[in-house]
Amino acid sequence: MSELRNLGYDDLLNCFMVGPIVALTPERTVTALEDVLRSPRGAVLHRLRTRGGRWRRVDQRAAVAAAGRSVEPVEPALDRSALATRVLERQFRPGELPVRLFVADGMLAMEFTHSLFDGTGATAIVNLVLEKLAAPGADAVPALPWAEKPLRTVMKKFGLKGIGGIRSARDAFRALNAQTETGYQLPLTLTKAESVERTRLVSMMLPADVVQAIALTPERADDGRRPARPPLSVKAASLVLRGLRDSLREETDFRVVVPVDARRWVAKGFAVEGNFAPSLPMGRLLADDWSATALSERISATTKAGTPVAWLLATALSTLKNTVRHPGAARRSRGETPRVPLEIHISLTTTEVALAETLMPRVDDDTFVGGMAAHLRLPLGVWAEIAPVRDCLHVVIRDETGLFDLDGFEHRLRGTIASASEGNHRPVPRVDHSPRGVRHVGSPVRSTVRSPGR
């Protein structure tokens, strides 16, 4: 069952970019990757791509020998948007490790295959590489043991057993999809090639004072209840979604999905391999309320009901059925782009990327610490990510549809934050931005999202 959940994800690539990094060179990057591969925590990378497109496990010596082929200098230097496009278009080749590192004028971009690394898994590798860049040398820190049959284990926790459990998961999957269905609203199918031409990326670093303003903005109380207290990440996501809604060039609706990590239900001290953070539909951009209160209530409801687990089961079985019925679908050519609903994926990262001051002495407007994802054969839609960086928040928006006016988005977003926080003159407390202080969707702490009145 654990293997089933990786079916159908081979077309999705993850990209993570960090920079500018002090004195970054391809040679230094190769050395850091070799140190990762020689360390127990890097054993997850001991795989090589086969000619058939699969991943073959290899020993440490073979993995280290392939490290040099996994680092690619980018010359001349590209801007961030062009670099991300290059990374996300670059498919893994036979004999390569399941991570590629691109070095471009102080920027380090990393590519991962989603079938092996979801956001949590990719962030762990990013942190390992950065750790070795800051302090070279292999280590003996043991890796966490792999959880055995994690999907089956968490299914049992929510009573998803036998035929009845499968039907329950299928019904939850269908109901949530139906509630958020937007259909394909463009008159013609947007192909992958056309979406690449339309793609626009904007990023911004929200400084500490802006982050404090977001944290202190009060939520309204409805129906006489106590005001909700959403975490900072959800409040920021609310602002970004409302900003995107106001930036639409035309009345085209999008399904909004949020990745929620199901690792919270796996025993502590164990790691989960592959994709274990399903993207759950939370509503429609034009039709639904995107206040922080409304968004936090939806996330809380789906999480408490165990919907991420049902979603993993339903999508795994659906993918298996489609693979059996239509085995040629996975080999669809780039020109045969299916008409899938347009989606906004908004990621609230679970783990802060650790950056030593020797690598990045300061965080300013030029800093980029964030990730994004893309399909190889069809447009993903919009990827938005909100990530903590020291006492700041980094926001990435990558629109593959061309339907949003992103010019001046940061200025409008800051204006919205300032307007929302007007009249709130309470003393400004220190906002803890450590992984322990800022709770994110997918964190093992269940009290992340609180319903009003609790």
C-alpha positions in Angstrom: 0.0 0.0 0.0 2.9 2.4 0.7 4.1 1.9 -2.8 0.7 2.7 -4.3 0.6 6.3 -3.1 3.7 7.1 -5.3 1.9 6.0 -8.5 1.0 8.9 -10.8 3.4 11.4 -9.2 6.2 10.9 -11.5 5.2 13.9 -13.6 5.6 16.3 -10.7 8.9 18.0 -9.9 9.8 20.1 -6.9 12.3 23.0 -7.0 13.8 24.8 -4.0 15.9 27.9 -4.4 18.2 29.5 -1.8 20.4 32.6 -2.1 22.3 34.6 -2.5 24.9 32.3 -0.7 28.3 33.7 0.2 31.2 32.3 -2.0 29.0 29.6 -3.6 30.8 27.6 -6.3 30.1 24.4 -8.2 33.1 22.8 -6.7 32.0 23.6 -3.2 28.5 22.4 -4.0 29.8 19.0 -5.2 31.9 18.6 -2.0 28.8 19.3 0.1 26.7 16.8 -1.8 29.4 14.2 -1.4 29.5 14.8 2.3 25.7 14.4 2.4 26.0 11.1 0.5 28.6 9.8 3.0 26.4 10.7 6.0 23.7 8.3 7.3 21.0 10.9 6.8 21.9 11.1 3.1 21.2 7.4 2.4 17.8 8.4 1.0 19.7 9.8 -2.0 21.4 6.5 -2.7 19.5 5.9 -5.9 20.2 6.2 -9.6 17.8 6.8 -12.5 17.5 3.9 -14.8 16.9 4.0 -18.6 13.4 2.8 -17.9 12.6 5.9 -15.8 12.7 4.1 -12.4 14.9 4.6 -9.4 17.5 1.8 -8.6 19.0 1.7 -5.1 22.8 1.7 -5.1 25.5 1.6 -2.5 27.3 4.7 -1.1 30.3 4.4 -3.4 28.1 4.4 -6.5 26.1 7.4 -5.2 29.2 9.4 -4.4 30.6 8.7 -7.8 27.5 10.2 -9.4 27.6 13.4 -7.3 29.6 15.4 -9.9 26.9 14.7 -12.5 24.3 16.1 -10.2 25.7 19.6 -10.0 25.2 22.0 -13.0 26.7 25.4 -13.3 24.3 28.0 -14.9 26.1 30.5 -17.1 25.3 33.2 -17.9 23.4 33.8 -14.7 19.6 33.8 -15.0 17.0 35.8 -13.1 15.0 33.8 -10.5 12.0 33.2 -12.7 14.1 31.9 -15.6 16.2 29.7 -13.2 13.1 28.1 -11.7 11.7 27.4 -15.2 15.0 25.8 -16.2 15.0 23.6 -13.1 11.4 22.5 -13.5 11.8 21.7 -17.2 15.0 19.6 -16.6 14.1 15.9 -16.4 16.3 13.4 -14.6 18.5 11.4 -16.9 19.8 7.8 -16.6 22.7 7.5 -14.1 21.7 10.6 -12.1 20.9 10.9 -8.4 17.3 11.9 -7.4 18.5 15.5 -6.7 20.0 18.0 -9.0 21.8 21.2 -7.9 22.1 24.3 -10.0 24.6 26.9 -9.2 23.8 30.4 -10.6 25.7 33.5 -9.4 25.2 32.9 -5.7 21.8 31.1 -6.1 21.5 27.4 -5.3 18.5 25.7 -6.9 17.6 22.1 -6.2 15.4 19.8 -8.2 13.6 16.8 -6.6 11.2 14.2 -8.0 7.9 14.2 -6.1 7.6 10.4 -6.2 10.5 10.2 -3.7 10.3 13.6 -1.9 7.2 15.7 -1.0 7.8 19.1 0.5 8.8 17.7 3.9 11.2 15.2 2.4 12.7 17.8 0.0 13.2 20.3 2.8 15.2 17.7 4.8 17.6 17.3 1.9 17.9 21.1 1.4 18.8 21.5 5.1 21.4 18.7 4.8 23.1 20.3 1.8 23.1 23.7 3.4 24.5 22.1 6.6 27.4 20.7 4.7 28.0 23.9 2.8 28.4 25.7 6.1 30.4 22.9 7.9 32.1 20.5 5.4 32.6 16.9 6.3 30.6 13.7 6.6 29.0 13.0 9.9 27.8 10.0 11.8 24.3 11.3 12.9 21.9 8.4 12.4 19.0 8.7 10.1 15.5 8.1 11.4 14.2 4.6 10.7 11.5 4.3 8.0 8.0 3.7 9.2 6.7 0.4 8.0 3.5 0.6 6.0 2.7 4.1 7.2 -0.4 4.5 5.0 -1.9 1.3 6.4 -1.1 2.4 9.9 -2.8 5.7 9.7 -5.8 4.2 7.9 -6.4 2.0 10.9 -6.4 5.1 13.2 -9.4 6.4 11.3 -11.2 3.1 10.8 -10.5 2.9 7.1 -10.5 -0.9 6.9 -11.7 -3.3 4.2 -14.4 -2.5 1.6 -16.2 -0.1 3.9 -13.0 1.9 4.5 -12.4 2.1 0.8 -15.9 3.3 0.1 -15.7 5.9 2.9 -12.4 7.3 1.5 -13.9 7.3 -2.0 -17.0 9.2 -0.9 -14.9 11.8 1.0 -12.7 12.2 -2.1 -15.7 12.7 -4.4 -17.6 15.0 -2.1 -14.6 17.3 -1.5 -13.9 17.4 -5.2 -17.5 18.1 -6.1 -17.8 20.9 -3.5 -14.8 22.7 -5.0 -15.3 21.9 -8.7 -14.7 24.8 -11.1 -14.5 23.0 -14.4 -12.2 24.0 -17.2 -13.1 27.6 -17.9 -10.7 28.5 -20.7 -12.1 28.3 -24.2 -9.1 26.4 -25.5 -6.9 23.9 -23.7 -3.8 25.5 -22.3 -0.9 23.3 -23.3 2.4 23.0 -21.3 4.3 24.9 -23.9 1.8 27.8 -23.8 1.9 27.8 -20.0 5.7 28.1 -20.0 5.4 31.2 -22.2 2.8 32.7 -19.8 4.6 31.8 -16.6 5.4 34.6 -14.2 7.1 34.4 -10.9 7.2 37.0 -8.1 8.8 36.7 -4.7 9.0 39.0 -1.7 10.5 39.0 1.7 8.2 40.4 4.3 10.4 42.0 7.1 9.9 41.6 10.8 7.7 44.7 11.3 5.3 43.5 8.5 5.2 40.0 10.0 4.4 41.5 13.4 1.6 43.5 11.8 0.1 40.3 10.3 0.4 38.5 13.6 -1.3 41.3 15.5 -4.2 41.9 13.1 -7.3 40.8 15.0 -9.8 38.4 13.6 -13.5 39.2 13.6 -15.9 37.3 15.9 -19.0 35.9 14.2 -22.3 34.9 15.9 -21.1 36.1 19.3 -18.3 33.6 19.4 -14.7 34.3 20.6 -12.5 35.5 17.8 -10.5 32.8 16.0 -6.7 32.7 16.6 -5.2 31.3 13.4 -1.5 30.7 13.2 0.7 33.3 11.4 1.1 31.1 8.3 -2.7 30.9 7.8 -3.2 34.6 8.3 -0.5 35.2 5.7 -2.1 32.7 3.4 -5.4 34.5 3.7 -3.8 37.8 2.7 -2.1 36.2 -0.3 -5.3 34.5 -1.5 -7.3 37.7 -1.2 -4.5 39.5 -3.1 -4.6 36.9 -5.9 -8.4 37.2 -6.1 -8.1 40.9 -6.5 -5.4 40.4 -9.2 -7.4 38.3 -11.6 -7.5 39.7 -15.1 -10.8 38.0 -15.8 -13.6 36.2 -14.0 -11.9 32.8 -14.1 -12.3 30.7 -10.9 -9.7 28.5 -9.4 -9.8 25.6 -6.9 -7.7 26.4 -3.9 -5.7 23.4 -2.4 -3.5 23.3 0.6 -0.9 20.5 1.2 -1.5 18.9 4.6 1.2 16.5 5.9 -0.2 13.2 7.2 3.0 12.5 9.1 1.3 13.9 12.2 -0.3 10.5 12.6 2.8 8.5 12.2 4.7 7.4 15.3 7.3 10.0 16.5 10.9 9.1 15.6 10.1 7.6 12.3 10.4 9.0 8.7 8.1 8.5 5.8 9.4 8.0 2.3 7.8 9.5 -0.7 4.6 11.6 -1.0 2.7 11.8 2.2 1.3 15.3 2.1 -1.8 15.4 -0.1 -3.1 18.7 -1.4 -6.6 19.0 -0.1 -9.2 21.2 -1.8 -10.3 24.1 0.5 -12.7 26.0 -1.7 -13.0 28.2 -4.8 -11.1 31.4 -5.1 -14.1 33.6 -6.3 -16.9 31.8 -4.5 -15.6 31.3 -1.0 -14.6 33.3 2.0 -10.8 33.6 2.4 -10.5 35.3 5.7 -8.0 33.7 8.0 -10.9 32.6 10.3 -12.7 30.8 7.4 -9.5 29.2 6.1 -8.4 27.9 9.5 -11.8 26.4 10.2 -11.7 24.5 6.9 -8.2 23.2 7.6 -9.1 22.2 11.1 -12.3 20.4 10.0 -10.5 18.4 7.3 -7.6 17.5 9.6 -9.8 16.4 12.5 -11.8 14.2 10.2 -8.7 12.5 8.9 -9.4 13.6 5.4 -5.6 13.7 4.4 -5.5 9.9 5.1 -8.7 9.2 3.2 -7.3 11.4 0.4 -4.1 9.4 0.2 -6.0 6.1 0.1 -8.5 7.3 -2.5 -6.0 8.8 -4.8 -3.7 5.7 -4.6 -6.6 3.4 -5.5 -7.8 5.7 -8.2 -4.4 5.9 -9.8 -4.0 2.1 -9.6 -7.4 1.7 -11.4 -6.6 4.2 -14.1 -3.1 2.6 -14.6 -4.8 -0.8 -15.2 -7.5 0.5 -17.4 -5.4 3.0 -19.4 -1.7 1.9 -19.2 -0.8 4.2 -22.1 -2.0 7.4 -20.2 1.3 7.7 -18.4 3.1 7.9 -21.8 0.9 10.8 -23.1 2.9 13.2 -25.2 3.4 16.8 -24.3 1.0 17.9 -27.0 -1.9 16.0 -25.5 -2.5 18.2 -22.4 -5.7 17.1 -20.6 -8.3 19.7 -19.6 -7.9 19.7 -15.8 -9.4 22.3 -13.5 -7.2 25.3 -12.7 -5.8 25.2 -9.2 -4.0 27.4 -6.7 -1.6 25.4 -4.5 -0.8 27.4 -1.4 1.9 25.8 0.7 2.4 26.6 4.3 5.8 25.1 5.0 6.2 22.8 8.0 10.0 23.3 8.5 12.1 26.4 8.4 15.2 26.0 6.2 18.2 26.5 8.5 20.7 29.0 7.1 24.0 29.6 8.9 25.1 33.2 9.0 28.3 32.2 7.3 26.2 31.3 4.2 23.7 34.2 4.5 24.8 37.0 6.8 21.6 38.9 6.5 18.1 38.6 5.1 16.9 41.4 2.9 14.8 42.2 -0.2 17.2 40.2 -2.4 17.0 37.0 -0.4 15.1 34.0 -1.8 14.3 31.0 0.3 11.4 29.0 -1.1 10.1 26.3 -3.3 7.6 25.6 -6.0 6.4 22.6 -8.1 5.4 21.9 -11.7 4.1 19.1 -13.8 6.1 18.0 -16.9 3.0 17.5 -19.1 0.3 19.9 -18.0 0.0 23.3 -16.3 -0.1 23.2 -12.6 -1.9 26.5 -12.3 -0.6 28.7 -9.5 1.9 27.8 -6.9 2.1 30.0 -3.8 4.4 29.3 -0.8 4.8 31.1 2.5 7.9 30.2 4.5 9.5 31.5 7.7 13.1 32.8 7.3 14.5 33.9 10.6 12.2 36.7 11.8 10.7 37.3 8.3 8.3 35.5 5.9 9.2 34.7 2.3 6.4 34.6 -0.3 6.7 32.9 -3.7 3.9 33.1 -6.3 4.4 31.3 -9.6 1.5 31.7 -12.1 1.6 29.3 -15.1 -1.7 30.6 -16.5 -1.0 34.3 -17.2 -4.5 35.1 -15.7 -3.1 37.2 -12.8 -1.7 40.7 -12.9 1.3 40.3 -10.6 2.8 43.7 -11.3 2.9 45.5 -8.1 1.6 42.5 -6.1 4.0 43.1 -3.2 3.0 46.8 -2.9 -0.7 45.9 -2.9 -0.1 43.1 -0.4 1.7 45.4 2.0 -1.1 47.9 1.6 -3.7 45.3 2.5 -1.6 44.3 5.6 -1.3 48.0 6.7 -5.1 48.6 6.2 -6.0 45.4 8.1 -3.8 46.3 11.1 -5.0 50.0 11.4 -6.4 50.8 14.8 -4.6 47.9 16.4 -2.3 49.8 18.8 -1.5 47.1 21.3 2.2 46.8 22.3 4.1 44.7 19.8 5.3 41.5 21.4 8.2 39.5 20.1 7.0 37.0 17.5 8.8 33.7 17.7 9.6 32.5 14.2 11.4 29.3 15.1 9.8 26.0 14.0 8.6 25.6 17.5 7.1 29.1 17.8 5.4 29.4 14.4 3.1 26.5 13.8 2.3 25.5 10.2 -0.3 23.3 8.6 1.2 19.8 8.7 3.0 20.4 12.0 2.7 17.4 14.4 1.1 19.8 17.0 -2.6 19.5 16.7 -3.5 22.8 18.3 -2.1 24.6 15.3 -5.6 25.7 14.1 -8.1 26.5 16.7 -11.8 26.8 16.1 -13.6 29.9 17.5 -14.9 29.4 21.0 -12.3 26.9 22.0 
